Amino acid sequence: MMPIKFPFCGLTASTVFIGRNSRGNWVAREHNGLFGGVFVNRDQAFKYALFKNGRHLEAIVELAHEIHLDIFADPQSAGTTHVLLEEIEQLNSASVHEG
């Protein structure tokens, strides 16, 4: 997916996806995984997305399906980062259930 280009001013805004993860938290994630966050409610996810993409509401897409936070500085390392984030999530889940 390509960033949205605005012909009237030459700006480019990053598309940000918003939706819920498997735990019911709200996730905002830039389409290339360059930034994102996990939020308690939808309003906070939208505020973050607007802040990070230069206040371009038209570049925010709310998804009906599950979304996960995959953030990586180098898109080539996406697979490795995804595995690490899953491992961290599993460890966090295990520690919550234990104590």
BELWORA-V423824 format. One record per pair of residues at least 6 apart in sequence whose ideal C-beta (glycine too) atoms are under 8 Angstrom apart, sorted by the first residue. I is the first residue (numbers start at 1). J is the second residue. D is the distance in whole Angstrom. If there is no record, write none. Layout:
I;J;D / I;J;D
This chain:
1;15;6 / 1;31;5 / 3;12;5 / 3;13;6 / 3;14;6 / 3;15;6 / 3;31;8 / 3;59;8 / 4;12;7 / 4;13;5 / 4;15;6 / 4;56;7 / 4;58;7 / 4;59;5 / 5;11;8 / 5;12;5 / 6;12;7 / 6;13;7 / 6;56;8 / 11;54;7 / 11;56;8 / 13;53;5 / 13;54;5 / 13;56;4 / 13;58;8 / 13;59;4 / 14;30;5 / 14;31;7 / 14;32;8 / 14;34;7 / 14;35;8 / 14;52;7 / 14;53;5 / 14;59;7 / 15;30;7 / 15;31;4 / 15;53;8 / 15;59;5 / 15;60;8 / 15;61;6 / 16;28;6 / 16;29;7 / 16;30;5 / 16;31;7 / 16;36;8 / 16;49;4 / 16;52;7 / 16;53;5 / 16;59;7 / 16;60;5 / 16;61;7 / 17;27;8 / 17;28;7 / 17;29;5 / 17;30;8 / 17;31;6 / 17;61;5 / 17;62;8 / 17;63;6 / 17;67;6 / 18;26;7 / 18;27;7 / 18;28;5 / 18;29;8 / 18;42;7 / 18;45;5 / 18;46;6 / 18;49;6 / 18;60;6 / 18;61;7 / 18;62;5 / 18;63;7 / 18;67;8 / 19;26;7 / 19;27;6 / 19;62;6 / 19;63;4 / 19;64;7 / 19;65;7 / 19;66;7 / 19;67;4 / 20;26;6 / 20;27;7 / 20;66;7 / 20;67;7 / 21;27;5 / 21;38;7 / 21;66;6 / 21;67;6 / 21;68;6 / 21;69;7 / 22;66;6 / 22;68;8 / 25;38;5 / 25;39;7 / 25;40;7 / 26;38;7 / 26;39;4 / 26;40;7 / 26;41;6 / 26;42;5 / 26;44;7 / 26;45;4 / 27;36;7 / 27;37;7 / 27;38;6 / 27;39;7 / 27;45;7 / 27;67;5 / 27;68;7 / 27;69;5 / 28;36;6 / 28;37;6 / 28;39;7 / 28;45;4 / 28;46;8 / 28;48;5 / 28;49;5 / 28;52;8 / 29;35;8 / 29;36;4 / 29;67;6 / 29;68;8 / 29;69;6 / 29;70;7 / 29;71;7 / 30;36;6 / 30;52;7 / 30;53;8 / 32;75;6 / 33;70;5 / 33;71;5 / 33;72;5 / 33;75;7 / 33;78;7 / 33;81;8 / 34;71;7 / 34;72;8 / 34;73;7 / 35;52;6 / 35;71;7 / 36;69;5 / 36;70;8 / 36;71;5 / 37;45;7 / 37;48;5 / 37;69;7 / 38;69;6 / 39;45;4 / 39;48;7 / 46;60;7 / 49;60;5 / 50;56;8 / 50;57;7 / 50;60;7 / 53;59;5 / 53;60;7 / 68;85;8 / 69;85;7 / 70;78;7 / 70;81;7 / 70;82;5 / 70;85;6 / 71;81;7 / 71;85;8 / 72;78;5 / 72;81;4
